[in-house]
Each structure stands twice: as structure tokens, then as C-alpha cells.
Amino acid sequence: MITVKKYHLHEIQDEYYQWHDLIFGKDPYHVPIVVYFGYDKNNNFIGFMSGYYHDKRTFYIQKIAINPEMKGKGLSAALSVYVLDTMKKEDVRYILGQIENTNIPMIIASVKAGCLINGYFTDTNGKQYIRIIKDLGEK
């Protein structure tokens, strides 16, 4: 069982950046609006999903991260399912995101969670990304 808690960045900014920087390193361009933290049944931090609302019914995922101590336990896909269920209850219909094409575990987890690959692009640094979309369906 995973518990998902939704925060606006200003509510948990210090804790968010502590986890973000531990997992990804410093990134001055990553500034989400909303962060979903996941906790296990013992209230241990599992990971987070962060991003912003593209419009009223579309959420753009900027980052998905798993606590390094929790990696390899299949929690990325589980966390994604719980967060997407929470978003659906909040009336979000579409999820958008992008995954670096070398991040095979996240691509697999996204497809298992029902995301569709709907394109790809190369950023200004030459990194290639796969675009994903998921229709959460009507409420």
C-alpha cells in the first residue's frame, strides 16, 4: 500500500529540493508547481512525481523519482499507478511527459502504467527524449 500526498511546491520546498538534489543533482531549471510524494505503509519516503498543470484537465510530468534506498523493488510503477489514480479523482484527464530515451526502466514502467508513446525529440544539448501521453478516461 502506498500513500500519496499532494503538495504545492511552496509547502514543501526544502524537503522537495533535498530529495530532488540527492536523486538528480542540482537543476536550476526544474521548478514544479505540484509535487506528489509517495510513502509506504511505515511512512517511509518512496519517491515523488512532480510537474504542473498544462490546462485544467492536463498534467505535465516533469520528474519521477524513487528514493535510492527503495530502487529495484518495483515501486516506480506502483507509485505511478497511485499518483495517476489520485489525479483521476482530481478530474485530471490527460498526463503528458517525456523520458530520456536511455532510461529504459522508466519507459517500461510508463508503458506498463498504460502510457502511449506519441513521439520523440532532441533537445538543444543533443539528448533524445520520448514523449508519452496517458488518457485517464472520464471520471
C-alpha positions as CSV (number, residue, x, y, z in Angstrom):
1,M,0.0,0.0,0.0
2,I,1.3,3.4,-1.0
3,T,0.0,6.7,0.5
4,V,0.1,9.7,-1.9
5,K,0.2,13.2,-0.6
6,K,-0.2,16.2,-2.8
7,Y,1.6,19.5,-2.1
8,H,2.2,22.8,-3.8
9,L,5.9,23.5,-4.0
10,H,5.8,26.4,-1.5
11,E,4.5,24.0,1.2
12,I,7.5,21.5,1.0
13,Q,10.1,23.4,-1.0
14,D,13.1,22.5,1.3
15,E,12.2,18.8,1.6
16,Y,11.4,18.5,-2.2
17,Y,14.8,20.0,-3.2
18,Q,16.6,17.9,-0.7
19,W,15.2,14.7,-2.3
20,H,15.5,16.1,-5.9
21,D,19.1,17.1,-5.5
22,L,20.0,13.7,-3.9
23,I,18.5,11.8,-6.8
24,F,19.2,14.1,-9.8
25,G,21.7,16.6,-8.7
26,K,21.1,20.4,-8.8
27,D,18.9,21.6,-11.6
28,P,18.0,25.3,-11.6
29,Y,15.5,24.9,-14.4
30,H,13.3,22.3,-12.7
31,V,10.6,24.3,-10.8
32,P,7.4,22.3,-10.5
33,I,4.1,23.7,-9.3
34,V,2.7,20.5,-7.8
35,V,4.5,17.6,-6.1
36,Y,3.0,14.2,-5.2
37,F,5.1,12.4,-2.5
38,G,4.7,8.7,-2.0
39,Y,5.1,6.9,1.3
40,D,5.0,3.2,2.2
41,K,2.8,1.7,5.0
42,N,5.5,2.6,7.5
43,N,5.5,6.2,6.3
44,N,8.9,5.8,4.7
45,F,9.5,8.1,1.7
46,I,9.3,6.1,-1.6
47,G,9.6,8.8,-4.2
48,F,7.8,11.7,-5.9
49,M,6.2,12.8,-9.1
50,S,6.3,16.5,-9.9
51,G,5.1,18.8,-12.6
52,Y,2.5,21.4,-13.5
53,Y,-1.0,21.8,-15.0
54,H,-0.9,22.4,-18.7
55,D,-4.6,23.2,-18.5
56,K,-7.5,22.3,-16.2
57,R,-7.5,18.6,-17.2
58,T,-3.9,18.0,-18.3
59,F,-0.9,17.4,-16.1
60,Y,2.6,17.6,-17.4
61,I,5.0,15.4,-15.5
62,Q,8.5,16.9,-15.2
63,K,10.1,14.4,-12.9
64,I,9.5,11.0,-11.4
65,A,12.0,9.8,-8.8
66,I,12.5,6.9,-6.4
67,N,14.4,7.1,-3.2
68,P,17.7,5.4,-3.9
69,E,17.2,3.1,-0.9
70,M,13.9,1.9,-2.5
71,K,15.1,1.3,-6.0
72,G,14.8,-2.2,-7.5
73,K,11.7,-3.1,-5.6
74,G,9.2,-2.3,-8.4
75,L,8.0,0.9,-6.6
76,S,8.3,3.2,-9.6
77,A,5.4,1.6,-11.5
78,A,3.4,1.3,-8.2
79,L,3.9,4.9,-7.3
80,S,2.9,6.0,-10.8
81,V,-0.3,4.0,-10.5
82,Y,-1.2,5.5,-7.1
83,V,-0.4,9.1,-8.3
84,L,-2.4,8.6,-11.5
85,D,-5.4,7.3,-9.5
86,T,-5.1,10.4,-7.3
87,M,-5.0,12.7,-10.3
88,K,-8.0,11.0,-11.9
89,K,-10.0,11.6,-8.7
90,E,-9.0,15.3,-9.0
91,D,-10.6,15.4,-12.5
92,V,-7.3,15.3,-14.5
93,R,-7.9,13.6,-17.8
94,Y,-4.6,13.6,-19.6
95,I,-1.0,13.0,-18.5
96,L,1.9,14.3,-20.6
97,G,5.6,13.7,-20.2
98,Q,8.9,12.9,-21.7
99,I,11.5,10.3,-20.9
100,E,15.2,10.3,-21.9
101,N,15.5,7.6,-24.5
102,T,18.2,5.8,-22.5
103,N,16.0,5.5,-19.4
104,I,14.7,2.0,-20.4
105,P,13.3,1.1,-16.9
106,M,11.1,4.3,-16.9
107,I,10.0,3.7,-20.4
108,I,8.9,0.2,-19.5
109,A,7.2,1.4,-16.3
110,S,5.3,4.1,-18.2
111,V,4.1,1.6,-20.8
112,K,3.1,-0.8,-18.1
113,A,1.1,2.0,-16.5
114,G,-0.8,2.5,-19.7
115,C,1.1,5.4,-21.3
116,L,1.4,5.6,-25.1
117,I,4.5,6.8,-26.9
118,N,3.4,9.6,-29.1
119,G,6.6,11.0,-30.5
120,Y,10.2,11.9,-29.8
121,F,12.5,14.9,-29.9
122,T,16.1,16.0,-29.4
123,D,16.8,18.9,-27.0
124,T,19.4,21.7,-27.6
125,N,22.0,19.6,-25.8
126,G,21.6,16.6,-28.2
127,K,19.7,14.4,-25.7
128,Q,16.8,12.4,-27.2
129,Y,13.5,12.0,-25.4
130,I,10.4,10.0,-25.9
131,R,7.0,11.8,-25.5
132,I,4.3,10.0,-23.6
133,I,0.6,10.5,-23.1
134,K,-2.0,8.8,-21.0
135,D,-5.7,9.2,-21.1
136,L,-7.1,8.7,-17.6
137,G,-10.6,8.4,-19.0
138,E,-13.8,10.0,-17.9
139,K,-14.4,10.3,-14.2
